[in-house]
Amino acid sequence: MTDIATNPREPDRAPLLDVRIDEKRYAERSVLARVALRVGRGEIVSLIGPSGCGKSTLLRIVAGLDRAFRGEVRLDGEVQHGPSPRIGVIFQEPRLLPWLTVADNVGFELGRHGGRDPRVAPLLAEVGLAGSERALPRALSGGMAQRVALARGLFSQPGLLLLDEPFSAVDAMTRMRLQALLLALVNAHGTGALIVTHDLDEALYLSDRVLLMAPAPGRIDREIAIERPRPRDRRDPLLAGLRGELLERLDAIGATAG
């Protein structure tokens, strides 16, 4: 484990995402302090930690949805001042507009009839929903709706995907299928991904690096690099060992916070 949140496999390349948060406050409470992290091109990084450590706040800052902080977010070396089409955001709930078709939800960035854009059908085929362009969200299962959300997140051809507990609302088998789909999409599109999750197994299966956050105020406590190529064998003893390390550290963080 190391306390430095950098990618050791890309020492000579400028990162896709470079975040420095000196402090983020809510009224008198310091929520994040001295947070620095990087995500490389095509890299998947997961944020884990106890509730209240600032994971989702950090993701909102990177997405440009929260500018009330001291620090800087750079994407491809450029300082970000708000939401960017180069950053795709996928939430815990699919957040599909119920009155729009699947296709128009994917292309909504272009307006009510964005589903006519030629990028939409190939994206839906890529997420396994070819032929569903005219369906309405009420006809979809939870897993299908989240596939639409993934396609929508990729519509603007972003360099970075931000995912906040993206698969927590579906059953275990659907979650595994969506995890495999995410790996395939990241590989195919060459995007980086920053994922907030409470699921240690998910973090270890998907990520090149796992960043463990601690609260009061939120900060990066540990980094674990997973030295296995993707996709991985979920039964790999290395992953089981890393899971044990994370659980031990989470328990120590909880004891300190309590």
N, C-alpha and C positions, 0 to 999 in steps of 0.2 A: 504494500500500500504506500501511497505517497500523498502529500498534501497539495501538490502542484497540479492544477487542472489544465494540463496541456496534452497534446497528442504526441507521444514519443515516436510514433511512426512517421511523422511528417515534420521533422525538425527544420528543414530547409525551405518549406513551402508556406506562403502566407495562408492563414486559415480562412475558410469561408466566413465563419462567424467569430467575432472577437468581442467579448463582453467584459466591461469593467463597471461594477456598481460600487461606488464608494459608500453610499447609504441610500436606503429607501425607508421613509417614515410614514406612518399613519398617525397623525396628530402627535402625541408625545412619545409614541412607541416606535422604536427602531425595528423594522421588519427584516431588512437585509443590510449587511455591512461587509465591506471588503470582499466582495464576490468577484472572481475572475474566472472566466471559462472560455474555451475555444472549441469549435467544431470544424473539422476538416471537410473537404469535398468528398461526398460519398460516405462519410462517417456517420454512424449512429451512436448517440450519447444519451444515456438515461439519467434522469434526476430522481433519486429516491430519498426518503427521509420521513420522520414523524409528521403528523398533521400539525400545521401551524409553523413549519420551518421556512415557508416562503417559496415553495416550488412553483405554485401556480402564479404567484406574483412575479416571479422571475420570468416565467414564460410570457406573461402579459407585457412585461417590459421589452422583451426581445421582439414580440409581435408588433410593437409600436402602439399598443393600446393604453399604456401608462407611461407618461412622460415626466411625472412628478418625482424625479429621483436625481441624485448626484452621480454622474458617471457618463458612460458612453457605450453605445452599441454600434459596431461596425460590421457591415456586410460587404464582402469583397473589397475591404479597405475603405468603404465609404460610410461616413457617419449617418445613421438613420434618425429621422425626425418624426416618424409616424409610421402607419401601416404601409407596406410595400407589396406590390405584386410579385416580387421576388421571394416573398415569404408566404408559404401556404399554411393555414391554420386548420387543424382538425380537433374538434372538441369531443368531450365525453359523450354527449348526445349528438346525433347527426344534424339536428337543427335544419331539417329540410322544410321548405315552404309548402304546406299541404295543398295549396291551390295550383301549384306548378307541377308539370310533368317531371319525371326523372331527368330528362335531357335539359329542360330549362333550369332545373336546380343546379346541374353541373355547370352550365354556362351562364349562371345568373349575374356574374360580373359584368356581362355585356348588356344586361337588361332583361326584361320579361321574356323575350324570345331568343335568349342567348343559346338555347338548345339547337338552333339551326347552324351554329358555327361548326365547321368541318372537323374541329378537334374533338368534339363531344363523343361521337359514335366510336372512334378508336379507343378513347379512354374508357368508355363503358365496356367495350369488349375486353380491354386489358384487365378490368376488375371483375370479369366474369358475368357481366350483365348485358351482353349483346342482345338486342331485340326488346329491351325494357324501356326504350327511349320514351314511349308515350304513357307508361304506367304512372299512376299517382302514388305518392308516398304511403297512403293508407293500405296499398296492396302489397307492401314490402314487409319482409321479416326484419327483425332488428339487425341481423348480419348483413342483409341486402342493403338496408338503409345506410349502414356504416360504409359499405363499399361505394355507394353513391357519394358519401362525404369524402372518401379518399380520392375519387375521381375529380370532385369539385376542387379539392385542395391542390391537385396537380394541373388544373385547367390553365392557369397563368404561366405554366412551365417554370415554377419557382426553383431557386437553387437550394432552398432550405424548407423543410417541413417541420412545423411545431405541432406536437400531439399531446393533448392533455387527457390522460386516462382514456385513450381512444377505444379500448376494447372491454372496459370494465362492466358494461351493461349487457353483455351477451353471455351465453352459456360457454362452458369450458371448451367443447369441441369447436364451436364457431370461433372462439377466441384464438385457438391454435391455427385455424385456417386463415384468419385475418392477419395473424402474425406472419405466417408464411407469405401471404400476399404482400404485406408491407415490405418484407425483405426483397421480394421480386421487383416491386415497384422502385425501391431505392436503387437497386442494381441496374434496372433498365433505364432509369432517368438520370442516374448519377447525382441525385440530390443528397444533401446532408439531412440529418434528422435529429431533433432534440425532443425527447419524450419524457413526460412526467408520468410516473406510475408508482403504485403501492405494491405491485406484484414483483417480488424479487426474482422469481423464475422467469417472468417475462423480460425483465431488465437484462438478466444474464444470457438469455437466449437470443435477444435481438441486438444487443449493444456491443460496440467495440470498446467502449468505456462506460463505467457506471460511476456517477458522482453521488456520494452520500452527503446529504445536507443535515446540519444540526441547527437547532433553534436558539433564539434569545441572544442576539438577533440571528437571522438566518445566514448561514455561511457554508462553504464547502468544507466538510470535515475530512473526507477521504476520497481518493480516486482508486478505482480498480480497473486495470486493463485486462480484457479477456483475450488471451493469446490462443484463440482458436478461430479458424476461418468460418465464415457464414455460408450456408446454414449449418447449424450445429446439431449434434445428437443431444437431445434433452436429458439423456441418461448419463452423460459424460461425468465421470467422477470429479473432474476439475470444477465443473459448475456446482456440484454438490458441496465441494470444499469452500468455494467462494461464497456460496449462500450461507454456510455456517459462519464465516467471518463477518458477513454483513449483519446477520442476526445478532451475533455477539456484540458488535459495535452499536447496533440500534438499541440493544438492551442497556448498554452503558450510557448512551445518550439519554434514554428515557429516565434512567436512574438519576443522572445529573440534573435533568430538567425538573424532575419531581422533587 
